[in-house]
Amino acid sequence: MTYPWGDDRPFNSYSGYFARTFGGRMQKVAINAALTCPNRDGTVGHGGCTFCRNDAFTPSYCSPAKSITRQIDEGIEFHRRRYARAEGYLAYFQSFSNTYAPVETLEALFGEALAHPQIAGMVVGTRPDTVDSRKLDMLAALARKKYIAVEYGIESCNDMTLMAINRGHDFACARRAVEQTASRGVHTGAHFILGLPGETPQQLIDQTDTINILPLHSIKFHQLQIFRDTPMERDWTEHPERYPHWTLDDYLDLCVEIVRRLRSDIIVERIAGEAPPRFLAHSQWGLVRNEQLLARFEQRLRERHAFQGDLCR
């Protein structure tokens, strides 16, 4: 069976999207641009989001002491050893909020990355409260020349949840940023965490209706990971009843129900996150790699004769 997105996988996969767009596998090369976050420097708040530990997902070759070009060179070499099948590379501004700087600074950082001869495009991870018209116009101008994507950390559509995790913005802020970015022709993505305290599986399934209204091109879902030395670890220790205790099967079932209700044109980048065990306060499922989890997710969809969007309203 061939699905509306053009292949035989039962969900609109990131790898399939890259194959259609670039003709083969693309690999993100993470970059640390030495930027920070308005929820850390006092502009919005201090201490950051309660779940955040940035070094838990920052590759070893990323260092703000190195130039953008050097990080890309070392990142490509790193991924050549791990992902020999990669046919191209995208510069991935990953650490902290990568639109949280004057537009002139961002132009210089992004320009250096896009000038690299092996970089086919760029992905910018950021917060929705750190963009404005000038920055979005600059990104739109770049997108007319190369592939540009902006990934917003939204985390939840529930304002009470966002307040509880010290996010520093509400959902309306995220909605405006997504709409303003997509309206300029820039590929627009979003990140959501599944399992934040107080949110039930049914709420997360129902949230999909709200997500579908957003003009998103791609989406990432991550299970909640509780990192050591974070405010969330302390809360989890003191109030474990606030947090879900899902088995791997529970989580896969939840992802199936969400993706079945997700618009079929939204690209699913991932359904889970992965961090080195030394950063985790506890390991929910042991050492299950993302690739294994995604394969189980796809198998579960097939077993149920289900596919992305088959229950979308």
Secondary structure, DSSP 4 states (H G I P E B T S, - for coil): ---TTSSSSSS-BHHHHHHHHHSS-EEEEEE--S---TTTSSSS-SS--TT--GGGG--TT--TTS-HHHHHHHHHHHHHHH-TT--EEEEEE-SS-TT-S-HHHHHHHHHHHHTSTTEEEEEEEE-GGG--HHHHHHHHHHHTTSEEEEEEEEE-S-HHHHHHTT-SS-HHHHHHHHHHHHTTT-EEEEEEEE--TT--HHHHHHHHHHHHHS--SEEEEEE---BTTSHHHHHHHH-GGGS----HHHHHHHHHHHHHHS-TTSEEEES-----GGGBS--SSSS--HHHHHHHHHHHHHHTT--TTTT--
